[in-house]
Amino acid sequence: MLNGNLKLAIQKKGRLTDKSLQLLKNCGLEIEDYSERLIISARNYELDILFLRDDDIPEYVQDGVADIGIVGEDIIFEKKAEVEILRKLGFGKCRLALALPESKTLNDIQELNGKKIATSFPNILKNFLQQNKIDAKIIEISGSVEITPSLGVADYICDLVSTGNTLKLNKLKKSFDVFDSQAALIMNKNLPNDSEKYNILLDFLFRIDSALKAKTSKYLMMNAPKDSLEIIKNIVPSLKSPTVVPLADESLVAVHAVIPADEFWNIYKNLKDAGASGILLLPIENMIL
């Protein structure tokens, strides 16, 4: 599709697909139902979206088939892709970790010396072992890594862990962490040489930053006694000075502020003790600072 549009590769089907599409919608992009199509264009933006296997995305971006891509950091580093990471996106978080049979113990990482470790991430594991000066045998497995200890193929495994339920089903337990991963936006390193597409990218990044900032912030509204206003302003962890609005009751004012989303439950009791009432916490779709 040689139309001059910026080309974005995302996972066709998997744990990152829905959140990647939701991020694009939060950026104001109108996206049609792609169903089984491999490429679509945003209706209101100079962006084509390619739907690929996640394992293929780093290489497609590296080779310039796609200009940018959304993919897990684990895939980026495992594929040793020559791409630039532009943003970490805050979703798709998981952890590559060592695991062992429930009947065994692993108290010191040096106990891995001389052992066999099965994994689908040999490059990341190799780097981890080298950093810790450990000599262990890596057994590369394309799937079903969890069953290798019970089959006697490996002593330990190194695999992605999110909830840990898969480990429990296979009578394994998590041990040392190897690599933390989340979805990231990557770019072909030659893209800045294409001024037209790069300008589209800069605007796209502005939209993404707005959506990401909004996701971690909330809009706080409350009524407050005038004589407690200074106390309340000191309690509120606002990004900027709160907005204060007069009310019909001259003894009260309305206070509006944007706060970090995870701070509200740390301050709401203090706000109430200071006389705040009618406290509302609202989501923010986009935020431009």
N, C-alpha and C positions, 0 to 999 in steps of 0.2 A: 504493500500500500504506500506508494511513493507520493505522498501528498504534503510533505513538509511538516506533518504533525509530530509532536513529541511522542515517542513510543514507550509505553510502560508495560512491563511483563509482571503478571501476578500469578499466583497458584491457581490452576484450573479447578481443582477440587481438593479440599483438605482443611486443616485447622486455621489457616490464615486467610482463606478465600473470603468468607463473609465479612470479617473485620477490615480487610483491605478494601472491599467494595464500600463498606460503611464509611471508611475514612474519606474515600473519594466523594461520596455524597455529602459528607460534612464539609467538604471543600467547595460545595456548590456545583458539583458536576452532575449533569443529567445523564444517567447511564441506562440504556435499554436492557431488556432481559436477553442475556446472551445465550441461554440454554446450552446447546451443543456447539455453538460457533467458537472458533479459535481466535477471532479478532473482531473487535467492535470499536466504534468511535463515539466519544462523548458528544452529545447533541449540541452542547453550548460551549465547547472548549476545544482547543487545538491539541487533542490527545487521543491517541489510539491505544487500546488496551489489548495486550496479547495474553491469552490464557494458556499456561504451560505447566509441565511437571515442575515441582519446586526444585528438583535436582538439576534441571536444565537452565534455570533462570540465571545463575551467575555466569555461565558460559555464554548465553545469548547476549547478556549485557557486556561482558568482556569483549566479545567479537563484534559488537555494534549492531547486531540484529535488532536488539532493543536498546533504547537510550538509557533507560532507568528501569529499576525493578524493585519489587517488594518481596523479600525472602528472609528466612531465618538466618541469624548469624552463624548457627551451627553449619548450615549448608555452605555459606560463604567461605568459612575457614576450612571446612573439610575439602572443598573443591579447589582451595588455594587460588581463588579467582583474583585476577588482576583488575579489581574494580575499586571505586572510591565509595566508602560508606558516608552518605550525606546526613542521615538522621536515624536515630533509634526511635522506634514508633510506639513502644510501650505496651504492645499486645503480643500474643503468641509466646509468652514467657515460658521457658522450660529450662531444665538443667540436665547436662550430661554428667552422669555420676557412676561411680563404681558400685557394684552390688555383688553380694555373695550369698550362698545358701544360709538359711536361718540357723542351721546347726553349727556354722563356723563363726570365727571371730577375726576381725582385722583391726587391731589396735594401733599399729604403726604402719605408715605407708611403705616403709622399707621392707615389710613382709611380702610385698609384691615381687621382690627379686626372685627370679627363677620360676615364676608362676606363669600360667597361660591365661590370657584375658581375651574373651571374644567380644567383638564390637562391629558395628556398621560404620564406625567413625575412626578408621585407623590413623588418619593423619593427625586429628586432634589428640587422640590418645598417645600417639608417638611423641608429639610435642610435649605433652604433660609428663610422660615418663622421662624424657630427656631433661626437662627442667628440674625434675626431682632426682636425677641421677639413678634411675632404676632400670635394671636389665630384666625385662619380662618379655615373653613371647606374645605377640599380637596375632590373634586368629581372626581374619576378616570374614564376617558373616553378612550376607545380604538381607537376611530377615530371620525372625524367630530367635533372636539372640538369647532370650530368657531361658530357653530349654537346654542350652549347651552345658551348664553345670550338671544337670541331672543325667545327661547322656555321657558324661565323662569327657566331653570335648574340651572343656575349659574349667579352670578353677574359679574364675571370676568373670563378670561381664562388665562392659562399659556401655551404657545406653541412656537414652533420654528418659527423664523422670518428671512427671508433672504431679499427678495425684498419688502415685505409688501403688495403685490398685493392681496393675499388671504384675508388679514384683510380688505382691502378696499371693496372687493366684498361682504363681510359680514357686512359692515358698522361698522367696529371696528377700533380702533386706538391703536397704541403701547404706552405703558407706561414704567414702570420701567424694567430694565434688570435684569434677574435672573441668567443666566449662559451663558458664551461664549464657543463655541465648534468649533473644527476643527478635521480633520482626524488625527489619531495617530497610531503609530506602538506599539503594545503591545506584551508582552512575558509571557509565562508560567514561574512562579517563580522557578520551579525546573529545568529548561533547563540548567543552568550553571553546573548542576551535570552530564550532558551528554557531555563529553569533545569533542566528535566527532562533534555532532550537534552544540555545542556552538562555535567551531572554524569556522564552516560554517557561523554561525550568525555574528561573528565578521567581516568576510570578506564582508558579505552582508551589514552590517551597514556602512562599509567603502565606499561601492558603493553608498549607499543611501545618505550619507553625501556629497559625491562628486556631486551627481545629485542635491541635495537641494541647495548646495552652488552655483552651476552653474546657477540655476534658478533665484537667486537673484543678479546675477552679469552680467555684459556686458563687451565685449572687445572693448576698445576705441582705434581708430587709427586716426592720424592726421599728417599733415605736419606743421612745425613750424620754424620761423626764429631762427637762432642760438642765436642771441642776446636777444631773449625773452624766451630762454629755461628755465632759473631758475624761471621766473614768472609763466610759464605754469606748471612746476613741482610742484609749490606751490598751483596751482589751482586744479590740478587733485587729487581726493581722492583715490589714488591707494592703493590696498591691500599691495603692496610692491613697491619698487622703479621702476618707469617706464622704459621701454626699449627704448633706443635712438639709431637710425640707421642713418648713413650718407647717403646722397642722391647725385645724380649726380650734382645738383646745390649745390655748396659748402656753400652757404649762408643759406641752409635749412637742417633740419633733420626730420626724421620721429619719432614720439613718439607713443609708444604702451603701453597700461595699462589696467588692469582689475579694474573696478570700481563697486560700488554698483549700481544696475540697476536704482534705483529711484533718483540717484544724478545727472544724466546727464542733465536734464532740469534746474537744479539749477546752472550749471556751463558753459553751452555752450556759453552764451553771453560773459562771461569773457574770455573764450578761444578765441573767435573771436576778441574781443577787443585787446587781446595780440598778434594777428597776425596769429593765427592758421587757417589753410585752409584744404580743402579735408577731413573734419571730418567724420569718419565712426563709427557707433555703431553696433556691431555684437553680436548675441546670442552665448552663450557658452553651449555646450552639457554636458560636465563634467569638473570638476576642482579638482585637487589634490594639496593640499598645502604642 
